[in-house]
Amino acid sequence: MSKKSLKPGEKILFAVFGAFFVLALIGFVALEAVRSQMDEPMFTSRTSFTLSAEGRRGSELFRKNNCTACHRAMRNGTNHGIILDGAGSRRSQAWLEAFLKNPEASYAGVTIDHGLPPKEAAYVAQLPAQDLRDIATFLSELKAEQGSAMAQKPPEGSEGLARRLAHAWAPQAWKDKYPERQTPQEQAPPHE
């Protein structure tokens, strides 16, 4: 069996991919070296929690019932399901409790893992009402600062790059149709 050599184009392609891989590896090692020497976290956490007695009990129930097998809360667990840090900034305690009792009614549609058996998390809706209330209280006490990835609202102030791109690329008809999103100096004069 004869061994075929690579064509010049294939050699270049492998060299480019190899260079990208080596650069990515060097960057990762350098980042980890810097991170390991830092006294403070590299990225500030914009989620917080202050748990009441009911919330602490809900946190224990959350872990005891293996909710962390799919969800992350208090920066603990997995991200197979929805990350729940900051859930209290997006949903009320009443909404969370209603969801835990009957998830498909809350979304008015079929959910992936919560709902009636044979769904994996069907047991959640069958927990005692007080346990569901405690878990909902726990989740409602997980807060996020405005502007964090887990928050309901974007940061206050300038919209930065998105606003500049929209101003540069949006058709004039859109700018005319949505004037409330424009600052007074950005508003275009009416068409003649």
N, CA, C and O of each residue as an XYZ file, in Angstrom:
768
protein
N       0.852     -1.176      0.000
C       0.000      0.000      0.000
C       0.896      1.237      0.000
O       1.786      1.357      0.842
N       0.672      2.132     -0.914
C       1.528      3.312     -1.022
C       0.986      4.447     -0.167
O      -0.225      4.597     -0.003
N       1.879      5.226      0.363
C       1.513      6.348      1.220
C       1.444      7.617      0.370
O       2.422      7.985     -0.282
N       0.279      8.289      0.378
C       0.112      9.508     -0.393
C       0.530     10.701      0.462
O       0.201     10.765      1.646
N       1.236     11.621     -0.122
C       1.614     12.831      0.604
C       0.503     13.871      0.450
O      -0.318     13.793     -0.464
N       0.495     14.829      1.347
C      -0.512     15.880      1.304
C      -0.227     16.853      0.158
O       0.924     17.123     -0.185
N      -1.293     17.360     -0.410
C      -1.173     18.380     -1.445
C      -0.778     19.703     -0.780
O      -1.006     19.877      0.417
N      -0.198     20.625     -1.529
C       0.224     21.910     -0.943
C      -0.917     22.645     -0.217
O      -0.702     23.199      0.862
N      -2.116     22.654     -0.796
C      -3.253     23.329     -0.159
C      -3.630     22.677      1.159
O      -3.984     23.366      2.117
N      -3.554     21.332      1.215
C      -3.862     20.620      2.450
C      -2.827     20.931      3.524
O      -3.169     21.055      4.700
N      -1.558     21.057      3.124
C      -0.498     21.395      4.071
C      -0.743     22.780      4.659
O      -0.582     22.987      5.862
N      -1.132     23.721      3.812
C      -1.403     25.080      4.282
C      -2.592     25.080      5.237
O      -2.558     25.739      6.276
N      -3.637     24.346      4.889
C      -4.822     24.268      5.731
C      -4.479     23.686      7.098
O      -4.888     24.238      8.120
N      -3.744     22.589      7.135
C      -3.340     21.995      8.410
C      -2.450     22.945      9.195
O      -2.558     23.013     10.420
N      -1.575     23.678      8.522
C      -0.699     24.630      9.207
C      -1.511     25.759      9.838
O      -1.229     26.165     10.965
N      -2.517     26.272      9.120
C      -3.352     27.349      9.654
C      -4.131     26.856     10.870
O      -4.148     27.521     11.906
N      -4.776     25.694     10.749
C      -5.518     25.152     11.883
C      -4.587     24.851     13.050
O      -4.945     25.097     14.202
N      -3.421     24.333     12.778
C      -2.444     24.061     13.833
C      -2.017     25.335     14.536
O      -1.887     25.358     15.760
N      -1.797     26.404     13.764
C      -1.406     27.685     14.361
C      -2.522     28.224     15.252
O      -2.255     28.704     16.354
N      -3.778     28.151     14.783
C      -4.902     28.604     15.611
C      -4.980     27.797     16.905
O      -5.202     28.367     17.974
N      -4.803     26.492     16.823
C      -4.858     25.647     18.001
C      -3.754     26.023     18.987
O      -4.010     26.163     20.183
N      -2.540     26.186     18.492
C      -1.410     26.545     19.362
C      -1.650     27.908     20.009
O      -1.404     28.071     21.204
N      -2.130     28.898     19.233
C      -2.407     30.220     19.792
C      -3.517     30.164     20.842
O      -3.425     30.833     21.871
N      -4.553     29.383     20.596
C      -5.631     29.236     21.570
C      -5.118     28.591     22.850
O      -5.486     29.013     23.946
N      -4.282     27.586     22.723
C      -3.712     26.911     23.884
C      -2.825     27.865     24.682
O      -2.901     27.900     25.910
N      -1.994     28.628     24.000
C      -1.124     29.603     24.676
C      -1.971     30.658     25.390
O      -1.676     31.022     26.529
N      -3.006     31.144     24.737
C      -3.894     32.129     25.346
C      -4.587     31.583     26.581
O      -4.689     32.278     27.592
N      -5.064     30.349     26.512
C      -5.729     29.730     27.661
C      -4.769     29.584     28.825
O      -5.113     29.923     29.958
N      -3.567     29.083     28.563
C      -2.574     28.902     29.627
C      -2.206     30.253     30.244
O      -2.093     30.365     31.465
N      -2.018     31.276     29.410
C      -1.681     32.609     29.920
C      -2.816     33.171     30.772
O      -2.563     33.729     31.839
N      -4.051     33.034     30.323
C      -5.198     33.519     31.079
C      -5.312     32.809     32.421
O      -5.555     33.447     33.445
N      -5.139     31.509     32.420
C      -5.205     30.756     33.675
C      -4.067     31.132     34.616
O      -4.259     31.181     35.831
N      -2.878     31.399     34.065
C      -1.740     31.814     34.907
C      -2.037     33.159     35.558
O      -1.774     33.346     36.746
N      -2.580     34.092     34.791
C      -2.925     35.402     35.347
C      -4.028     35.256     36.374
O      -3.947     35.825     37.462
N      -5.069     34.490     36.033
C      -6.205     34.315     36.948
C      -5.791     33.690     38.261
O      -6.290     34.083     39.316
N      -4.884     32.718     38.220
C      -4.475     32.038     39.449
C      -3.667     32.945     40.374
O      -3.581     32.676     41.572
N      -3.075     34.015     39.843
C      -2.286     34.948     40.650
C      -3.113     36.116     41.185
O      -2.620     36.907     41.989
N      -4.368     36.228     40.743
C      -5.200     37.363     41.153
C      -5.768     37.147     42.543
O      -6.130     36.031     42.915
N      -5.843     38.233     43.307
C      -6.436     38.172     44.645
C      -7.955     38.280     44.586
O      -8.653     37.760     45.457
N      -8.460     38.948     43.570
C      -9.894     39.155     43.413
C     -10.386     38.368     42.205
O      -9.586     38.027     41.333
N     -11.672     38.072     42.132
C     -12.189     37.387     40.941
C     -11.953     38.205     39.675
O     -11.977     39.435     39.706
N     -11.730     37.520     38.581
C     -11.490     38.201     37.302
C     -12.745     38.957     36.852
O     -12.646     40.062     36.318
N     -13.906     38.373     37.065
C     -15.167     38.982     36.682
C     -16.016     39.153     37.929
O     -16.147     38.226     38.729
N     -16.589     40.326     38.097
C     -17.421     40.561     39.266
C     -18.756     39.849     39.101
O     -19.330     39.819     38.013
N     -19.233     39.284     40.187
C     -20.528     38.619     40.176
C     -21.605     39.672     40.326
O     -21.527     40.526     41.209
N     -22.584     39.618     39.489
C     -23.667     40.585     39.550
C     -24.955     39.936     40.056
O     -26.040     40.493     39.892
N     -24.833     38.766     40.667
C     -25.981     38.120     41.286
C     -25.734     38.066     42.786
O     -24.591     37.995     43.239
N     -26.817     38.100     43.548
C     -26.688     38.077     45.004
C     -27.903     37.380     45.602
O     -28.898     37.125     44.923
N     -27.794     37.087     46.873
C     -28.912     36.482     47.576
C     -28.815     36.811     49.054
O     -27.730     36.816     49.635
N     -29.947     37.081     49.643
C     -30.103     37.233     51.082
C     -31.303     36.368     51.420
O     -32.441     36.729     51.124
N     -31.046     35.230     52.036
C     -32.109     34.257     52.248
C     -32.786     34.434     53.598
O     -32.129     34.586     54.629
N     -34.110     34.412     53.569
C     -34.911     34.379     54.792
C     -34.886     32.945     55.317
O     -34.303     32.065     54.684
N     -35.511     32.704     56.464
C     -35.572     31.348     57.014
C     -36.294     30.418     56.033
O     -35.873     29.281     55.818
N     -37.384     30.914     55.442
C     -38.127     30.119     54.456
C     -37.269     29.882     53.210
O     -37.303     28.800     52.624
N     -36.508     30.892     52.814
C     -35.619     30.766     51.663
C     -34.495     29.766     51.919
O     -34.131     29.006     51.021
N     -33.940     29.758     53.133
C     -32.890     28.771     53.466
C     -33.449     27.357     53.407
O     -32.795     26.441     52.907
N     -34.666     27.184     53.921
C     -35.293     25.869     53.849
C     -35.529     25.481     52.391
O     -35.330     24.326     52.014
N     -35.948     26.434     51.579
C     -36.144     26.179     50.150
C     -34.842     25.809     49.463
O     -34.827     24.957     48.574
N     -33.737     26.450     49.871
C     -32.426     26.125     49.310
C     -32.040     24.680     49.632
O     -31.529     23.957     48.776
N     -32.289     24.274     50.865
C     -32.002     22.886     51.256
C     -32.861     21.910     50.465
O     -32.374     20.880     49.998
N     -34.146     22.239     50.317
C     -35.044     21.376     49.540
C     -34.617     21.322     48.071
O     -34.690     20.270     47.436
N     -34.177     22.448     47.544
C     -33.714     22.524     46.159
C     -32.569     21.532     45.940
O     -32.558     20.799     44.951
N     -31.620     21.511     46.854
C     -30.482     20.579     46.724
C     -30.904     19.148     47.047
O     -30.507     18.217     46.346
N     -31.696     18.961     48.091
C     -32.113     17.613     48.507
C     -32.942     16.923     47.425
O     -32.847     15.708     47.249
N     -33.742     17.684     46.710
C     -34.578     17.117     45.647
C     -33.855     17.026     44.310
O     -34.464     16.747     43.278
N     -32.556     17.263     44.343
C     -31.676     17.086     43.181
C     -32.003     18.033     42.023
O     -31.826     17.683     40.856
N     -32.473     19.215     42.353
C     -32.741     20.211     41.311
C     -31.434     20.664     40.656
O     -31.426     21.098     39.504
N     -30.325     20.557     41.406
C     -29.027     20.973     40.867
C     -28.516     20.013     39.793
O     -27.502     20.296     39.156
N     -29.187     18.898     39.582
C     -28.793     17.992     38.499
C     -29.053     18.654     37.144
O     -28.399     18.324     36.154
N     -30.002     19.582     37.102
C     -30.319     20.272     35.849
C     -30.131     21.782     35.933
O     -29.855     22.424     34.919
N     -30.274     22.357     37.116
C     -30.261     23.813     37.267
C     -29.086     24.272     38.114
O     -28.555     23.524     38.935
N     -28.696     25.518     37.894
C     -27.675     26.149     38.726
C     -28.339     27.281     39.498
O     -29.079     28.090     38.939
N     -28.053     27.318     40.809
C     -28.533     28.396     41.669
C     -27.448     28.671     42.695
O     -26.802     27.747     43.190
N     -27.251     29.929     43.010
C     -26.185     30.351     43.924
C     -24.833     29.859     43.418
O     -23.967     29.450     44.192
N     -24.678     29.911     42.082
C     -23.444     29.506     41.400
C     -23.066     28.061     41.736
O     -21.883     27.729     41.816
N     -24.063     27.212     41.929
C     -23.847     25.819     42.278
C     -24.820     24.960     41.468
O     -26.005     25.285     41.393
N     -24.348     23.886     40.870
C     -25.197     22.999     40.081
C     -24.716     22.948     38.642
O     -23.573     23.296     38.347
N     -25.592     22.514     37.751
C     -25.237     22.380     36.339
C     -26.036     23.369     35.502
O     -26.920     24.057     36.013
N     -25.724     23.434     34.230
C     -26.461     24.334     33.338
C     -27.210     23.555     32.265
O     -27.392     24.050     31.153
N     -27.641     22.351     32.588
C     -28.440     21.574     31.625
C     -29.807     22.225     31.425
O     -30.359     22.207     30.325
N     -30.340     22.795     32.493
C     -31.616     23.505     32.416
C     -31.377     24.989     32.575
O     -30.261     25.469     32.375
N     -32.407     25.710     32.930
C     -32.300     27.161     33.098
C     -31.423     27.470     34.305
O     -31.550     26.838     35.354
N     -30.525     28.454     34.147
C     -29.720     28.933     35.269
C     -30.615     29.853     36.082
O     -31.184     30.804     35.546
N     -30.743     29.573     37.377
C     -31.721     30.266     38.197
C     -31.161     31.407     39.022
O     -31.919     32.068     39.732
N     -29.853     31.668     38.955
C     -29.303     32.848     39.626
C     -29.985     34.070     39.031
O     -30.039     34.220     37.810
N     -30.498     34.932     39.874
C     -31.196     36.119     39.396
C     -32.659     35.883     39.074
O     -33.324     36.787     38.570
N     -33.184     34.692     39.350
C     -34.589     34.392     39.033
C     -35.538     35.346     39.739
O     -36.585     35.693     39.193
N     -35.185     35.773     40.946
C     -36.038     36.689     41.698
C     -36.113     38.078     41.093
O     -37.017     38.845     41.425
N     -35.193     38.413     40.224
C     -35.245     39.704     39.522
C     -36.105     39.618     38.270
O     -36.510     40.643     37.721
N     -36.384     38.402     37.819
C     -37.179     38.220     36.597
C     -38.608     37.774     36.873
O     -39.514     38.089     36.102
N     -38.819     37.043     37.966
C     -40.143     36.494     38.263
C     -40.506     36.746     39.731
O     -39.630     36.859     40.588
N     -41.786     36.831     39.996
C     -42.258     37.024     41.374
C     -42.317     35.684     42.098
O     -42.285     34.622     41.474
N     -42.402     35.752     43.406
C     -42.510     34.533     44.209
C     -43.798     33.786     43.860
O     -43.802     32.557     43.799
N     -44.881     34.514     43.632
C     -46.164     33.879     43.275
C     -46.059     33.163     41.928
O     -46.565     32.050     41.783
N     -45.407     33.787     40.940
C     -45.260     33.150     39.629
C     -44.418     31.888     39.752
O     -44.759     30.857     39.173
N     -43.325     31.961     40.499
C     -42.447     30.793     40.664
C     -43.197     29.646     41.338
O     -43.058     28.490     40.938
N     -43.986     29.964     42.355
C     -44.755     28.924     43.042
C     -45.795     28.307     42.103
O     -45.973     27.089     42.089
N     -46.474     29.137     41.327
C     -47.461     28.624     40.357
C     -46.774     27.735     39.323
O     -47.317     26.702     38.931
N     -45.578     28.137     38.880
C     -44.837     27.322     37.919
C     -44.486     25.965     38.520
O     -44.656     24.936     37.866
N     -44.001     25.954     39.755
C     -43.616     24.682     40.380
C     -44.816     23.756     40.548
O     -44.681     22.537     40.449
N     -45.990     24.334     40.801
C     -47.204     23.526     40.967
C     -47.717     22.985     39.631
O     -48.142     21.833     39.545
N     -47.675     23.820     38.591
C     -48.223     23.424     37.287
C     -47.464     24.160     36.187
O     -47.935     25.179     35.681
N     -46.290     23.645     35.815
C     -45.437     24.372     34.874
C     -46.065     24.632     33.512
O     -45.879     25.710     32.946
N     -46.780     23.697     32.993
C     -47.320     23.867     31.646
C     -48.428     24.910     31.602
O     -48.654     25.528     30.561
N     -49.121     25.112     32.718
C     -50.136     26.177     32.762
C     -49.464     27.547     32.809
O     -49.994     28.524     32.280
N     -48.304     27.610     33.441
C     -47.572     28.885     33.529
C     -47.078     29.339     32.172
O     -47.077     30.533     31.873
N     -46.659     28.391     31.348
C     -46.157     28.726     30.021
C     -47.210     28.563     28.936
O     -46.970     28.921     27.783
N     -48.356     28.035     29.284
C     -49.424     27.775     28.318
C     -48.908     26.939     27.154
O     -49.207     27.210     25.991
N     -48.143     25.938     27.486
C     -47.591     25.058     26.472
C     -46.836     23.918     27.124
O     -46.796     23.808     28.349
N     -46.251     23.088     26.320
C     -45.542     21.917     26.812
C     -44.133     22.315     27.247
O     -43.437     23.046     26.544
N     -43.730     21.828     28.404
C     -42.365     22.054     28.879
C     -41.558     20.778     28.653
O     -42.121     19.703     28.444
N     -40.257     20.909     28.698
C     -39.394     19.772     28.387
C     -39.338     18.768     29.528
O     -39.597     17.582     29.325
N     -38.999     19.237     30.736
C     -38.771     18.310     31.840
C     -39.772     18.421     32.970
O     -39.942     17.463     33.723
N     -40.446     19.560     33.119
C     -41.419     19.742     34.193
C     -42.821     19.504     33.653
O     -43.120     19.829     32.504
N     -43.667     18.939     34.487
C     -45.042     18.680     34.079
C     -45.484     17.323     34.582
O     -45.064     16.878     35.650
N     -46.328     16.670     33.815
C     -46.869     15.366     34.212
C     -45.877     14.252     33.882
O     -45.061     14.389     32.970
N     -45.952     13.131     34.643
C     -45.090     11.983     34.311
C     -45.338     11.561     32.868
O     -46.462     11.709     32.388
N     -44.385     11.067     32.186
C     -43.081     10.530     32.586
C     -41.944     11.546     32.531
O     -40.781     11.147     32.455
N     -42.239     12.843     32.568
C     -41.176     13.841     32.492
C     -40.253     13.706     33.704
O     -40.680     13.353     34.803
N     -38.978     13.998     33.463
C     -37.946     13.764     34.474
C     -38.211     14.503     35.784
O     -37.988     13.934     36.853
N     -38.674     15.732     35.737
C     -38.899     16.519     36.946
C     -40.377     16.564     37.329
O     -40.813     17.509     37.987
N     -41.145     15.566     36.930
C     -42.570     15.532     37.245
C     -42.815     15.480     38.748
O     -43.859     15.928     39.222
N     -41.859     14.934     39.502
C     -41.997     14.809     40.954
C     -42.104     16.177     41.641
O     -42.644     16.269     42.743
N     -41.599     17.228     41.008
C     -41.588     18.552     41.645
C     -43.012     19.004     41.946
O     -43.279     19.463     43.057
N     -43.912     18.892     41.015
C     -45.291     19.328     41.212
C     -46.003     18.512     42.282
O     -47.029     18.941     42.810
N     -45.467     17.341     42.606
C     -46.088     16.477     43.608
C     -45.532     16.688     45.008
O     -45.962     16.018     45.947
N     -44.584     17.606     45.166
C     -44.054     17.916     46.495
C     -45.137     18.597     47.326
O     -46.060     19.192     46.770
N     -45.034     18.514     48.651
C     -46.023     19.209     49.496
C     -46.058     20.705     49.206
O     -45.046     21.294     48.828
N     -47.223     21.314     49.385
C     -47.418     22.732     49.068
C     -46.421     23.618     49.813
O     -45.911     24.579     49.238
N     -46.133     23.314     51.082
C     -45.188     24.136     51.846
C     -43.783     24.039     51.264
O     -43.060     25.035     51.226
N     -43.390     22.855     50.811
C     -42.076     22.697     50.177
C     -41.990     23.525     48.896
O     -40.976     24.177     48.646
N     -43.039     23.502     48.092
C     -43.060     24.288     46.861
C     -42.987     25.783     47.174
O     -42.296     26.536     46.487
N     -43.710     26.208     48.227
C     -43.670     27.617     48.629
C     -42.256     28.004     49.068
O     -41.770     29.080     48.720
N     -41.598     27.126     49.831
C     -40.237     27.409     50.297
C     -39.246     27.463     49.134
O     -38.380     28.338     49.098
N     -39.368     26.544     48.194
C     -38.475     26.558     47.024
C     -38.725     27.820     46.199
O     -37.775     28.445     45.726
N     -39.986     28.201     46.021
C     -40.314     29.425     45.280
C     -39.762     30.658     46.008
O     -39.280     31.592     45.368
N     -39.833     30.661     47.331
C     -39.269     31.774     48.101
C     -37.774     31.832     47.910
O     -37.216     32.910     47.710
N     -37.109     30.681     47.968
C     -35.664     30.624     47.735
C     -35.322     31.205     46.366
O     -34.427     32.044     46.256
N     -36.014     30.773     45.340
C     -35.725     31.250     43.986
C     -36.025     32.748     43.847
O     -35.318     33.459     43.132
N     -37.063     33.223     44.523
C     -37.410     34.646     44.430
C     -36.396     35.521     45.156
O     -36.357     36.729     44.921
N     -35.582     34.951     46.024
C     -34.565     35.712     46.756
C     -33.214     35.707     46.050
O     -32.257     36.300     46.547
N     -33.125     35.050     44.903
C     -31.908     35.082     44.080
C     -32.021     36.290     43.152
O     -32.783     36.257     42.185
N     -31.282     37.340     43.432
C     -31.412     38.610     42.715
C     -30.231     38.853     41.788
O     -29.160     38.272     41.965
N     -30.431     39.710     40.807
C     -29.384     40.105     39.865
C     -29.414     41.617     39.709
O     -30.482     42.229     39.684
N     -28.232     42.214     39.605
C     -28.148     43.649     39.374
C     -28.643     43.964     37.966
O     -28.467     43.174     37.039
N     -29.266     45.131     37.825
C     -29.718     45.564     36.497
C     -28.516     45.638     35.570
O     -27.499     46.244     35.907
N     -28.633     45.031     34.422
C     -27.552     45.023     33.450
C     -26.744     43.746     33.437
O     -25.954     43.527     32.518
N     -26.925     42.888     34.449
C     -26.198     41.620     34.417
C     -26.881     40.683     33.438
O     -28.011     40.930     33.015
N     -26.205     39.623     33.085
C     -26.769     38.660     32.135
C     -28.025     38.002     32.682
O     -28.852     37.519     31.908
N     -28.182     37.974     33.992
C     -29.330     37.316     34.613
C     -30.470     38.279     34.928
O     -31.518     37.847     35.408
N     -30.290     39.574     34.668
C     -31.285     40.577     35.031
C     -32.387     40.680     33.992
O     -32.232     40.273     32.841
N     -33.498     41.233     34.436
C     -34.631     41.413     33.532
C     -34.413     42.611     32.614
O     -34.870     42.607     31.471
N     -33.712     43.644     33.109
C     -33.549     44.877     32.350
C     -32.089     45.090     31.967
O     -31.188     44.632     32.669
N     -31.855     45.782     30.857
C     -30.475     46.130     30.486
C     -29.961     47.240     31.402
O     -30.746     47.844     32.134
N     -28.669     47.516     31.373
C     -28.141     48.585     32.221
C     -28.715     49.941     31.814
O     -29.050     50.164     30.650
N     -28.820     50.836     32.788
C     -29.308     52.177     32.487
C     -28.230     52.968     31.777
O     -27.043     52.669     31.900
N     -28.644     53.966     31.044
C     -27.672     54.827     30.386
C     -27.594     54.528     28.905
O     -28.568     54.082     28.299
N     -26.443     54.774     28.331
C     -26.228     54.623     26.897
C     -26.399     53.179     26.452
O     -26.001     52.243     27.146
N     -26.990     53.023     25.299
C     -27.134     51.696     24.726
C     -25.918     51.314     23.903
O     -25.856     50.214     23.354
N     -24.943     52.226     23.813
C     -23.664     51.932     23.214
C     -23.712     51.471     21.771
O     -24.343     52.092     20.915
N     -23.029     50.365     21.525
C     -22.835     49.855     20.174
C     -24.156     49.564     19.468
O     -24.307     49.879     18.288
N     -25.102     48.973     20.170
C     -26.378     48.623     19.539
C     -27.084     49.868     19.005
O     -27.618     49.857     17.895
N     -27.085     50.942     19.801
C     -27.742     52.170     19.351
C     -27.016     52.757     18.145
O     -27.656     53.191     17.187
N     -25.702     52.774     18.185
C     -24.948     53.327     17.060
C     -25.180     52.517     15.786
O     -25.317     53.087     14.704
N     -25.225     51.184     15.912
C     -25.475     50.346     14.738
C     -26.883     50.565     14.194
O     -27.083     50.657     12.983
N     -27.853     50.647     15.100
C     -29.230     50.870     14.655
C     -29.348     52.222     13.981
O     -30.022     52.351     12.959
N     -28.706     53.222     14.536
C     -28.763     54.563     13.941
C     -28.114     54.566     12.557
O     -28.594     55.230     11.638
N     -27.030     53.824     12.420
C     -26.310     53.811     11.141
C     -27.000     52.961     10.081
O     -26.962     53.310      8.901
N     -27.628     51.858     10.470
C     -28.106     50.886      9.486
C     -29.625     50.773      9.369
O     -30.117     50.234      8.378
N     -30.374     51.261     10.344
C     -31.833     51.118     10.274
C     -32.406     51.991      9.170
O     -31.955     53.119      8.972
N     -33.392     51.481      8.452
C     -34.036     52.287      7.422
C     -34.740     53.492      8.060
O     -35.180     53.424      9.208
N     -34.836     54.562      7.325
C     -35.465     55.780      7.838
C     -36.902     55.515      8.265
O     -37.383     56.125      9.220
N     -37.593     54.616      7.577
C     -38.980     54.301      7.933
C     -39.071     53.739      9.350
O     -40.029     54.028     10.065
N     -38.100     52.953      9.757
C     -38.084     52.409     11.119
C     -37.830     53.522     12.123
O     -38.452     53.574     13.184
N     -36.911     54.408     11.773
C     -36.612     55.524     12.682
C     -37.841     56.396     12.864
O     -38.095     56.892     13.962
N     -38.622     56.591     11.775
C     -39.835     57.389     11.866
C     -40.923     56.658     12.656
O     -41.698     57.281     13.383
N     -40.972     55.344     12.508
C     -42.018     54.556     13.157
C     -41.809     54.435     14.659
O     -42.782     54.336     15.406
N     -40.545     54.440     15.125
C     -40.244     54.243     16.542
C     -39.511     55.452     17.129
O     -38.397     55.307     17.631
N     -40.119     56.641     17.073
C     -39.413     57.838     17.538
C     -39.177     57.858     19.046
O     -38.232     58.508     19.494
N     -39.994     57.175     19.847
C     -39.835     57.195     21.307
C     -38.521     56.563     21.744
O     -38.090     56.786     22.875
N     -37.878     55.790     20.896
C     -36.603     55.166     21.214
C     -35.424     56.076     20.870
O     -34.274     55.734     21.145
N     -35.705     57.225     20.272
C     -34.648     58.138     19.859
C     -34.542     59.296     20.840
O     -35.545     59.721     21.413
N     -33.355     59.798     21.031
C     -33.173     61.009     21.816
C     -33.596     62.183     20.945
O     -33.621     62.041     19.723
N     -33.932     63.349     21.523
C     -34.407     64.475     20.702
C     -33.442     64.865     19.589
O     -33.890     65.184     18.488
N     -32.142     64.852     19.833
C     -31.214     65.250     18.780
C     -31.123     64.216     17.667
O     -30.653     64.542     16.577
N     -31.560     62.967     17.904
C     -31.499     61.923     16.873
C     -32.730     61.905     15.984
O     -32.700     61.348     14.886
N     -33.818     62.515     16.456
C     -35.057     62.434     15.702
C     -34.903     63.152     14.365
O     -34.433     64.287     14.294
N     -35.308     62.466     13.331
C     -35.190     63.023     11.982
C     -36.351     63.967     11.720
O     -37.439     63.765     12.258
N     -36.141     64.994     10.903
C     -37.266     65.869     10.536
C     -38.260     65.076      9.689
O     -37.868     64.131      9.004
N     -39.528     65.446      9.729
C     -40.527     64.716      8.941
C     -40.222     64.809      7.444
O     -39.652     65.793      6.973
N     -40.612     63.770      6.712
C     -40.411     63.752      5.262
C     -41.379     64.716      4.600
O     -42.507     64.893      5.060
N     -40.939     65.326      3.538
C     -41.814     66.259      2.797
C     -42.527     65.560      1.688
O     -43.301     66.184      0.962
